[in-house]
Amino acid sequence: MTYQETLDFLFPLHRFGIKPGLERVRLLLEAAGSPEHRLGKVVHVAGTNGKGTAASAVASIFTASGRKTALYTSPHLVDFTERMRIDGRPIGEDEVARYATVLKEAALRLHSTFFEVTTAIALCWFADSGVEVSVIETGMGGRLDATNVVRSDYALLTGIGLDHTEWLGTTIGAIAAEKAAIIKPRSKVFTSIDPDGGAAAAESFPALRDAAAACGSALQAFNRDFFAEAVHAEPGLLELDVVTAGGRFGGLRAPLTGAFHAAGVAAAVALALDAGVGEDAVRLGLDRLLSTGYRARLELIGRRPDILLDVSHNAEGMRATVDALLPFAERYGEVLPLFGLASDKDGAAMLRELMRLGRRFAVADLPTERGVSSRELAELCRSLGAEARAFDTPAGALSALRRQAAPDTLILVTGSFYLAGALLESGAFGGGRAGEE
């Protein structure tokens, strides 16, 4: 198959929907020689919010240490190849086509899902490339997620909230138990969850603690076994001090927006140090975090007016986003959110969080059947006491906001991976990040 033929084969597999379970993906991988056993040291990452940041930080640090490092994340924003990288380089189109061709017959026979085949392509490429470290992010949950076929040397769990409740459970404790199932016997476990961090932590941490104990795995937790303090934060830059069993590391810098990232970064640092990575690699890896392809997590992507691109897509994530921006909000004359929403999300809860920044919104249709229409979103905004203008396309909405915005305005694009991806694909930002040529 060519690359385009491969995409034409892969994307219709969405018709099989989400089918939790590991038997199909194990059989699929057997057809390709069981690459899951040849991944080097494996870091498995799960969580509701923050897992992409933590996974990218871990991968960047290991790459900076000189280890050949694979990174598997989802979803992609613009191109399928973004999902799998080695030392920051995405898989080539020819390689995608080659592995998909090998897997196609078994995938059709097994009725494999899109995510199962995508995971198999990634693991085949990583194994054949001889990687030394594989950082694997779950797609949804953990226990029955296709990625859970890997043997994890390290499990990293980030913040847990209510999302995908139809699959994972309706309480934070139940969801935490599903995600904690990535912990394997004798794997080392790190979590950015503070055991004493409030109601959500009180529900989620016991599931992690119990799963680690059942597997005989050591568990290190934020604010108990390692610590972090954000000493400076501004759009596009976080400076923090981290303390672990290996010592104190002051003045670490990462191109991130928001002090809330400190816990996830600290977990990544503690894990890397435990694996024998040195301080210089930690500093360099965090500084080069964007080289992993990490994007759209409060990414500063435009200037005058400032534009932040974000993919927060649930209430907990939006709360963290707004909390991160409130300290900066007073420097702006106005904050204008551009919002899009998938139909399985709690839009009212997300909008209530955003209304702490302002009450004027632009809302846009998303290029997916799962999107809530801009007209419906505008009505929802008005029912909550906010103003809203509806646009047929994300690019049209952003163009209108740019025209009306004063130089001291902040435009916040948020609510959905689909929204961020549509704008990046449209070229609305000129193809680069703020400050890039």
URKA-V597297 format. One record per backbone hydrogen bond with DSSP energy under -1.0 kcal/mol. NH is the residue of the N-H (numbers start at 1). CO is the residue of the C=O. If there is no record, write none. Layout:
{{NH,CO} {NH,CO}}
This chain:
{{6,2} {7,3} {8,4} {9,5} {10,6} {11,7} {13,10} {14,11} {15,12} {16,13} {17,14} {21,144} {26,22} {27,23} {28,24} {29,25} {30,26} {31,27} {32,29} {33,30} {34,29} {37,34} {38,35} {41,132} {43,134} {44,154} {45,136} {46,156} {48,159} {49,159} {54,50} {55,51} {56,52} {57,53} {58,54} {59,55} {60,56} {61,57} {62,58} {63,59} {64,60} {65,61} {66,63} {67,62} {70,133} {71,85} {72,135} {73,83} {82,79} {83,80} {84,81} {85,71} {86,89} {87,69} {89,86} {91,84} {96,92} {97,93} {98,94} {99,95} {100,96} {101,97} {102,98} {103,99} {104,100} {107,103} {108,104} {109,105} {110,106} {112,107} {117,113} {118,114} {119,115} {120,116} {121,117} {122,118} {123,119} {124,120} {125,121} {126,122} {127,123} {128,124} {129,125} {130,127} {131,126} {132,68} {133,68} {134,41} {135,70} {136,43} {137,72} {138,45} {143,178} {148,145} {150,147} {153,42} {154,42} {155,188} {156,44} {157,190} {158,46} {167,164} {168,164} {169,165} {175,171} {176,172} {177,173} {178,174} {179,175} {180,176} {182,179} {183,180} {186,215} {187,184} {188,153} {189,218} {190,155} {191,220} {192,157} {197,194} {202,198} {203,199} {204,200} {205,201} {208,204} {209,205} {210,206} {211,207} {212,208} {213,209} {214,210} {215,211} {216,213} {217,212} {220,189} {222,191} {223,226} {224,221} {225,221} {226,221} {227,243} {229,241} {231,239} {232,239} {234,237} {237,234} {238,254} {239,232} {240,252} {241,229} {242,249} {243,227} {244,247} {247,244} {249,242} {252,240} {254,238} {256,254} {261,258} {262,259} {265,261} {266,262} {267,263} {268,264} {269,265} {270,266} {271,267} {272,268} {273,269} {274,270} {275,271} {276,273} {277,272} {282,278} {283,279} {284,280} {285,281} {286,282} {287,283} {288,284} {289,286} {291,288} {292,289} {293,290} {299,309} {301,307} {302,307} {306,409} {307,302} {308,411} {309,299} {310,413} {318,314} {319,315} {320,316} {321,317} {322,318} {323,319} {324,320} {325,321} {326,322} {328,325} {329,325} {331,328} {332,329} {333,408} {336,410} {338,412} {339,362} {340,414} {343,370} {345,342} {347,345} {350,346} {351,347} {352,348} {353,349} {354,350} {355,351} {356,353} {357,354} {361,387} {362,337} {363,389} {364,339} {365,391} {368,366} {371,368} {372,341} {377,373} {378,374} {379,375} {380,376} {381,377} {382,378} {383,379} {384,380} {385,382} {386,381} {387,359} {389,361} {391,363} {397,393} {398,394} {399,395} {400,396} {401,397} {402,398} {403,399} {404,400} {405,401} {409,406} {410,334} {411,306} {412,336} {413,308} {414,338} {420,416} {421,417} {422,418} {423,419} {424,420} {425,421} {426,422} {428,423} {430,427} {434,300} {436,433}}
